[in-house]
Amino acid sequence: MTADSTIAPISLVDLFAGCGGFTQGFHEFRPDGANAPVYRSVAAVEHDIAAASTYALNFAKGAGGADHIYAGDIEDWFPGPHEIQAEVILGGPPCQGFSGLGREDKDDPRNKLWRQYMRIVNTIKPKIFVIENVDRFLRSPEFAHLESATQRGGELSEYEIVEKSVLNSADYGVAQARRRAIVIAAHRDFKPLVPLKYPAPTHAKGVGADTSVLPGTETRKPWVPVGPAVFSRTPFWALNPSLPRGWYCNPLGTELPGPFATRDLHIGRRPTRLSVQRYMAIPEGGNRHDLPPELSTPNWLAHKSGSHDVMGRLYADRPSVTIRTEFYKPEKGRYLHPQAHRPITHLEAALIQGFPEDFKWCGTKIQIGRQIGNAVPVGLSRALAGSIYKALRG
């Protein structure tokens, strides 16, 4: 008998599921001796139809069919108190109101969606729930309200927060330095077999280099550089200007372009001659400040300070910067290929996020870009899955 045949599956619900980066990491996790997933998706909620369709393509079968995936607003999803049995709930409520990009708005209605998450927690009553968000979430009034809700007399008094901090995905072997707030809470009646806590970091910045090593990191591996991890696996130039034409999928009843495998996403923009000249003038690790005046813009020349990531070229020997939803626009951040004179492609961004090459995608080029940028890095999710598994199954 194989080890995994004796493991009771752990049921999982993914709220604000996106395309399924969080779920993918949990499905990829294998305890020692297991050769099959130990987590089983039983339901998911995602309001964006393209992202929900991508989720359905990859996880509907394990969830018992596409009807277990709700493609709509979470405010309109009301599972019965005994309709869904789940030990774990995951979710990354929208973070735009907390994000440091652009104007932060404490009154952004999207900030309140975590309350819908809590409503569903109170309905399904999992043993553990996990919230993922931008690092500023932990300093927001909404998080203060969440902490208050878990106190005696609060609407979530059956739960206690056991971990609340910011994790860097690069510390878990991801070729991307993406910092995310991860909050883990457990039902007060739950008795973990192993203490429920964050996974121990496996990698650290500076390890193996000539720089000084922080105490306690001596046994870790060095951060994974994005060059060998990702760009050595992809063609140097993006040869496809767009997604394959004439492909359509409708796993949830809405026809969309697709399905495309991750390997089909090596697509790029058609840069102007001026853009290519700019790309060629920027060295590895450089940015708009490296452009000669004739290739720059009046605005860039007038602002010598500010972001150093605009028109930035990635370093091949260190993790990528955070992959956002418009990674294919170098004017939005450090998204130029380390050597090639072009922005990174959807394929490369998906690999940086940790999606497998056979992962299936639904949607237009813009919709898939949004799905990739909004996802939880798969490697970070997989590490969290390991810690939660130990608490549930020992």
C-alpha positions as CSV (number, residue, x, y, z in Angstrom):
1,M,0.0,0.0,0.0
2,T,1.4,3.4,-0.9
3,A,1.7,6.0,1.8
4,D,-0.7,8.4,0.2
5,S,-3.5,5.8,0.0
6,T,-3.8,5.9,3.8
7,I,-4.0,9.7,4.1
8,A,-7.5,11.1,4.5
9,P,-7.8,13.9,1.9
10,I,-7.9,17.5,3.3
11,S,-10.8,19.4,1.8
12,L,-10.1,22.9,0.6
13,V,-12.2,26.0,-0.3
14,D,-10.5,28.9,-2.2
15,L,-12.2,32.3,-2.0
16,F,-11.1,35.1,-4.3
17,A,-9.5,32.2,-6.1
18,G,-8.2,34.0,-9.2
19,C,-6.7,31.5,-11.6
20,G,-5.7,29.2,-8.8
21,G,-2.1,29.9,-7.7
22,F,-3.0,29.3,-4.1
23,T,-4.8,26.0,-4.9
24,Q,-2.0,24.9,-7.3
25,G,0.6,25.1,-4.5
26,F,-1.6,23.1,-2.2
27,H,-2.3,20.5,-4.9
28,E,1.4,20.2,-5.6
29,F,2.4,19.6,-2.0
30,R,3.4,16.0,-1.3
31,P,4.3,14.7,2.2
32,D,7.1,12.2,2.4
33,G,6.1,8.9,0.8
34,A,3.1,10.3,-1.0
35,N,2.8,10.4,-4.8
36,A,-0.6,11.9,-5.1
37,P,-2.2,15.2,-3.9
38,V,-3.4,15.2,-0.3
39,Y,-5.5,18.3,-0.6
40,R,-8.8,18.2,-2.5
41,S,-10.7,21.3,-3.7
42,V,-14.4,21.2,-2.9
43,A,-15.4,24.7,-3.8
44,A,-14.1,28.0,-5.2
45,V,-15.4,31.6,-5.7
46,E,-14.0,34.0,-8.2
47,H,-16.0,37.0,-9.8
48,D,-13.8,37.4,-12.9
49,I,-15.1,35.0,-15.5
50,A,-11.8,34.5,-17.3
51,A,-9.9,33.7,-14.1
52,A,-12.8,31.5,-12.9
53,S,-12.7,29.6,-16.2
54,T,-8.9,29.1,-15.9
55,Y,-9.5,27.7,-12.4
56,A,-12.2,25.4,-13.7
57,L,-10.0,24.1,-16.5
58,N,-7.4,23.0,-13.9
59,F,-9.3,22.1,-10.8
60,A,-13.0,21.4,-11.6
61,K,-12.5,17.7,-11.9
62,G,-11.0,17.5,-8.5
63,A,-13.7,19.7,-7.1
64,G,-16.4,17.4,-8.3
65,G,-17.4,19.4,-11.4
66,A,-17.6,22.9,-12.6
67,D,-20.8,23.5,-10.6
68,H,-18.6,23.7,-7.5
69,I,-16.9,26.8,-8.9
70,Y,-19.0,30.0,-8.4
71,A,-18.2,32.6,-11.0
72,G,-19.7,35.7,-9.4
73,D,-19.5,38.2,-6.6
74,I,-18.7,36.6,-3.2
75,E,-21.5,38.7,-1.7
76,D,-24.0,36.6,-3.7
77,W,-22.6,33.2,-2.7
78,F,-24.5,31.6,0.2
79,P,-23.5,28.0,0.9
80,G,-25.7,26.2,3.3
81,P,-24.3,25.6,6.8
82,H,-23.9,21.8,6.0
83,E,-23.6,22.0,2.2
84,I,-19.8,22.2,2.2
85,Q,-17.4,20.5,4.5
86,A,-13.9,21.9,4.4
87,E,-11.0,21.7,6.8
88,V,-9.1,24.7,5.2
89,I,-10.3,27.9,3.6
90,L,-7.8,30.0,1.6
91,G,-8.3,33.4,0.1
92,G,-6.7,36.7,-1.0
93,P,-9.3,39.4,-0.8
94,P,-8.7,42.3,-3.3
95,C,-5.8,44.5,-2.1
96,Q,-6.1,47.6,-4.3
97,G,-7.2,49.8,-1.4
98,F,-4.2,48.8,0.7
99,S,-1.6,48.7,-2.1
100,G,1.3,51.2,-2.1
101,L,0.9,51.6,-5.9
102,G,-1.1,54.7,-6.8
103,R,-3.5,56.4,-4.3
104,E,-4.4,54.4,-1.3
105,D,-8.0,54.7,-0.3
106,K,-9.1,53.4,3.1
107,D,-12.7,53.8,2.0
108,D,-12.3,51.6,-1.1
109,P,-15.2,49.2,-1.0
110,R,-12.9,46.4,-2.0
111,N,-11.3,46.7,1.4
112,K,-14.5,45.4,3.0
113,L,-14.5,42.1,1.0
114,W,-12.6,40.4,3.7
115,R,-15.8,40.6,5.7
116,Q,-17.4,38.3,3.1
117,Y,-14.5,36.0,3.6
118,M,-15.3,36.0,7.4
119,R,-19.0,35.3,6.7
120,I,-18.2,32.2,4.8
121,V,-15.7,31.1,7.5
122,N,-18.5,31.4,10.0
123,T,-20.8,29.3,7.7
124,I,-18.4,26.5,6.8
125,K,-16.4,26.5,10.0
126,P,-13.1,25.2,8.8
127,K,-10.3,24.1,11.2
128,I,-7.9,26.6,9.6
129,F,-8.2,29.6,7.4
130,V,-5.4,31.6,5.6
131,I,-5.6,35.1,4.3
132,E,-3.1,36.5,1.8
133,N,-2.7,40.1,1.0
134,V,-0.2,42.9,0.4
135,D,2.2,43.7,3.2
136,R,0.3,47.0,4.1
137,F,-2.8,44.9,5.0
138,L,-1.3,44.3,8.4
139,R,-1.2,48.0,9.1
140,S,-4.7,48.7,7.8
141,P,-7.8,49.5,9.9
142,E,-9.4,46.4,8.3
143,F,-6.8,44.1,9.8
144,A,-7.3,45.8,13.2
145,H,-11.0,45.0,12.8
146,L,-10.1,41.4,11.9
147,E,-8.0,41.0,15.1
148,S,-10.8,42.5,17.1
149,A,-13.4,40.1,15.6
150,T,-11.4,37.2,16.9
151,Q,-11.5,38.4,20.5
152,R,-14.2,37.4,23.1
153,G,-17.6,38.5,21.9
154,G,-16.4,39.3,18.3
155,E,-18.0,37.9,15.2
156,L,-15.1,35.5,14.8
157,S,-14.6,34.7,18.4
158,E,-14.5,30.9,17.6
159,Y,-11.1,31.5,15.9
160,E,-7.7,32.8,17.0
161,I,-5.0,34.3,14.8
162,V,-1.8,32.1,15.3
163,E,0.5,33.8,12.7
164,K,0.5,37.3,11.2
165,S,3.5,38.5,9.4
166,V,5.0,39.3,6.0
167,L,6.7,36.4,4.1
168,N,9.0,36.8,1.1
169,S,8.5,34.1,-1.5
170,A,12.2,34.2,-2.3
171,D,12.8,32.7,1.2
172,Y,11.0,29.6,0.0
173,G,12.9,29.0,-3.2
174,V,10.7,31.1,-5.6
175,A,12.7,33.1,-8.2
176,Q,10.8,36.2,-7.2
177,A,11.2,38.5,-4.2
178,R,7.5,39.0,-3.6
179,R,6.5,40.1,-0.1
180,R,3.0,39.1,1.0
181,A,1.1,39.4,4.3
182,I,0.0,35.9,5.4
183,V,-2.5,35.5,8.2
184,I,-3.2,32.1,9.6
185,A,-6.0,31.4,12.0
186,A,-7.3,28.3,13.7
187,H,-10.6,27.2,15.3
188,R,-10.2,27.4,19.1
189,D,-11.4,23.8,19.4
190,F,-8.8,22.5,16.9
191,K,-6.0,20.6,18.5
192,P,-3.1,20.5,16.0
193,L,-1.0,17.4,15.9
194,V,2.1,19.6,15.2
195,P,2.1,23.3,16.2
196,L,0.5,25.4,13.5
197,K,3.1,28.0,12.4
198,Y,4.7,29.4,9.3
199,P,7.0,27.1,7.3
200,A,10.7,27.5,8.1
201,P,12.4,29.5,5.3
202,T,14.6,27.3,3.1
203,H,16.5,30.1,1.4
204,A,18.1,33.5,2.3
205,K,19.6,36.5,0.7
206,G,23.3,36.6,0.6
207,V,23.9,33.0,1.5
208,G,26.8,31.6,-0.5
209,A,27.8,35.1,-1.6
210,D,30.7,37.3,-0.4
211,T,28.2,39.4,1.7
212,S,27.8,38.8,5.4
213,V,25.2,36.2,6.3
214,L,22.5,37.0,8.8
215,P,22.6,34.9,12.0
216,G,20.3,31.9,11.8
217,T,20.5,31.7,8.0
218,E,23.7,29.6,7.7
219,T,21.8,26.4,6.9
220,R,19.7,27.9,4.1
221,K,20.3,27.9,0.4
222,P,20.9,31.1,-1.5
223,W,18.0,32.8,-3.1
224,V,17.1,31.3,-6.5
225,P,18.3,33.6,-9.4
226,V,15.7,34.1,-12.1
227,G,18.1,33.7,-15.0
228,P,18.9,30.0,-14.5
229,A,15.5,29.2,-13.1
230,V,13.4,30.7,-15.8
231,F,15.1,32.4,-18.7
232,S,17.4,29.4,-19.4
233,R,14.1,27.5,-20.1
234,T,12.6,30.0,-22.6
235,P,13.5,31.0,-26.2
236,F,15.7,34.1,-26.2
237,W,13.3,36.0,-28.4
238,A,9.5,36.1,-28.3
239,L,8.5,35.0,-31.7
240,N,4.7,35.0,-31.3
241,P,3.0,38.4,-31.3
242,S,-0.3,37.1,-30.0
243,L,-2.0,34.0,-28.7
244,P,-3.0,31.2,-31.1
245,R,-6.1,32.2,-33.0
246,G,-9.3,30.2,-33.3
247,W,-9.1,28.5,-29.9
248,Y,-12.1,28.7,-27.6
249,C,-13.2,27.2,-24.3
250,N,-16.2,27.6,-22.1
251,P,-15.8,25.5,-18.9
252,L,-18.3,27.8,-17.1
253,G,-20.7,28.6,-20.0
254,T,-19.0,31.7,-21.3
255,E,-16.9,31.4,-24.4
256,L,-13.4,32.7,-24.1
257,P,-10.1,32.3,-26.0
258,G,-8.3,29.2,-25.0
259,P,-7.4,26.8,-23.6
260,F,-3.7,27.7,-23.8
261,A,-1.0,25.8,-22.0
262,T,1.6,27.9,-20.2
263,R,4.1,27.0,-22.9
264,D,1.8,28.6,-25.5
265,L,2.2,32.0,-23.8
266,H,5.6,33.0,-25.2
267,I,4.0,36.1,-26.7
268,G,5.3,39.7,-26.9
269,R,4.3,43.2,-28.0
270,R,5.4,44.7,-31.3
271,P,7.8,47.4,-30.0
272,T,8.4,50.6,-31.9
273,R,11.9,51.4,-33.2
274,L,12.2,54.0,-30.4
275,S,11.3,51.4,-27.8
276,V,13.9,48.9,-29.1
277,Q,16.6,51.7,-29.1
278,R,15.7,52.3,-25.4
279,Y,15.8,48.6,-24.5
280,M,19.3,48.4,-26.1
281,A,20.6,51.3,-24.1
282,I,19.6,49.9,-20.8
283,P,22.2,47.4,-19.2
284,E,21.3,44.5,-17.0
285,G,20.0,46.0,-13.7
286,G,19.7,49.4,-15.3
287,N,16.6,51.6,-15.8
288,R,15.4,54.8,-17.4
289,H,18.2,56.7,-15.7
290,D,20.6,55.0,-18.1
291,L,19.0,56.4,-21.2
292,P,20.8,59.2,-23.1
293,P,18.7,62.4,-23.4
294,E,17.7,61.8,-27.0
295,L,16.1,58.4,-26.0
296,S,14.5,59.7,-22.8
297,T,11.3,61.7,-22.2
298,P,10.9,65.3,-20.8
299,N,9.1,63.8,-17.8
300,W,11.9,61.3,-17.0
301,L,14.6,63.9,-17.5
302,A,12.8,66.2,-15.1
303,H,12.4,63.6,-12.4
304,K,15.8,62.1,-11.5
305,S,14.4,60.6,-8.3
306,G,11.4,58.3,-7.8
307,S,11.1,54.7,-8.9
308,H,14.2,53.0,-10.2
309,D,12.2,50.2,-11.7
310,V,10.6,52.1,-14.6
311,M,12.1,50.8,-17.8
312,G,14.2,48.5,-15.6
313,R,16.1,45.4,-16.8
314,L,16.0,42.4,-14.5
315,Y,19.2,41.0,-13.0
316,A,19.8,37.4,-14.1
317,D,21.7,36.5,-10.9
318,R,18.9,37.4,-8.4
319,P,15.2,36.8,-8.0
320,S,12.8,38.8,-10.1
321,V,10.9,41.8,-8.7
322,T,7.2,41.3,-7.9
323,I,5.3,40.2,-11.0
324,R,2.3,42.5,-11.4
325,T,-0.6,42.5,-13.8
326,E,1.1,44.5,-16.5
327,F,4.4,42.9,-16.4
328,Y,4.6,43.1,-20.2
329,K,4.9,46.9,-20.1
330,P,8.5,47.9,-19.1
331,E,7.2,51.4,-18.4
332,K,5.3,49.9,-15.5
333,G,8.4,48.4,-13.7
334,R,11.5,46.3,-14.0
335,Y,10.2,43.9,-16.6
336,L,12.9,43.9,-19.3
337,H,14.5,40.5,-20.1
338,P,18.0,40.3,-18.5
339,Q,19.7,40.1,-21.9
340,A,17.2,40.2,-24.7
341,H,15.9,43.6,-25.9
342,R,12.3,43.0,-25.0
343,P,9.9,42.8,-22.1
344,I,9.4,39.4,-20.4
345,T,6.6,37.3,-21.9
346,H,3.5,35.8,-20.4
347,L,5.3,32.4,-20.4
348,E,8.2,33.8,-18.4
349,A,6.0,35.7,-16.0
350,A,4.0,32.5,-15.4
351,L,7.2,30.5,-14.8
352,I,8.4,33.1,-12.4
353,Q,5.2,32.7,-10.5
354,G,5.8,29.0,-10.4
355,F,3.0,27.7,-12.7
356,P,3.8,24.4,-14.5
357,E,4.2,24.4,-18.2
358,D,1.1,22.3,-18.7
359,F,-1.2,24.6,-16.6
360,K,-4.2,25.7,-18.8
361,W,-5.4,29.2,-19.3
362,C,-8.6,30.9,-20.5
363,G,-8.9,34.5,-21.7
364,T,-7.3,37.2,-23.8
365,K,-3.7,38.3,-23.5
366,I,-4.7,41.1,-21.1
367,Q,-7.0,38.8,-19.0
368,I,-4.3,36.1,-18.7
369,G,-1.7,38.8,-17.8
370,R,-4.0,39.9,-15.0
371,Q,-4.4,36.3,-13.8
372,I,-0.7,35.7,-13.7
373,G,0.1,39.0,-11.8
374,N,-2.6,38.5,-9.2
375,A,-1.7,35.0,-8.3
376,V,-0.1,33.7,-5.2
377,P,3.4,32.4,-6.0
378,V,3.0,28.6,-6.3
379,G,6.1,27.9,-4.3
380,L,5.1,30.0,-1.4
381,S,1.6,28.3,-1.4
382,R,3.2,24.9,-1.5
383,A,5.4,25.7,1.6
384,L,2.3,26.9,3.5
385,A,0.5,23.7,2.5
386,G,3.2,21.7,4.2
387,S,2.9,23.5,7.5
388,I,-0.9,23.2,7.5
389,Y,-0.7,19.5,6.6
390,K,1.6,18.8,9.6
391,A,-0.9,20.5,11.9
392,L,-3.8,18.5,10.5
393,R,-2.3,15.1,9.9
394,G,1.0,15.1,11.9
